[in-house]
Every structure is written in C-alpha cells, then in structure tokens.
Amino acid sequence: MVAVGENARYRRHYDRLLDQWIEQLVMREEPIMLTEAELDLEHHPARDFHPSRRVNVWIRYPSQAYLVQAHATAWTATAIRIWFFEPKIRIHREGWVWRSSVTPADPDENQPAAGWG
C-alpha cells in the first residue's frame, strides 16, 4: 500500500536498490589471505615499510583473482602485508599475500598512504 503523496514507482526503485545492496553485502566473497602456518613468522620475521609503499597485487577470492592497487606495509622473505580499499562494499582489507603476487606501482605513485605506515 502506498501512502498519500508517496510515489509507488520510486518506492519500487529504491526497494530494488536496497535488495541489491543487501545481496552484495551478504553474498560478497572474502579475500583469501595467507594463513599463520603459510606466513611462518617464527622463521621469517616481519619488517615494516616506513613509509608504506604503493603496489599492484593479485588478490585471490574463491571465484577469481583481481589485480588491485594496494599499500605494502610490511614484508618477510616470502610474503608482503598489504591493505586495500574495496569500493563496492566500502571496506578496508588487510592481510598477507605471497611476495610473488606483488609488483611495485609506478614510482610517481609511490607516496605514503595517509594514516598508514
């Protein structure tokens, strides 16, 4: 039932947008980062980057991988700790990835990240 002064067409439109947003939130995939066992900090101690560095990194998800821009905040002999922003769900992610999945960004873009590193 539509209230007086309410447009049913707009209501349906915004209801559909809300349903899509809820579906994205509920159904989103979590990135696959390294586990503690894979990271093995006991044998490969971490060192921080001061300041953090902009990088391009392959992030694995259950259904596929994406090349994203991120900030490297620490490293070990085998892994890099990165953080990045997922714009669709407006959330920052942080985790460890294999070192071979990371490449430096263009040197002109290698500025410290605000508030990090």
Secondary structure, DSSP 8 states (H G I E B T S, - for coil): ---TT--HHHHHHHHHHHHHHHHHHHH----B---HHHH-TTTS--EEEEEEEEEEEEEE-SS-EEEEEEEEEEE-SSEEEEEEEETTTTEEEEEEEEGGGEEE--GGG----TT--
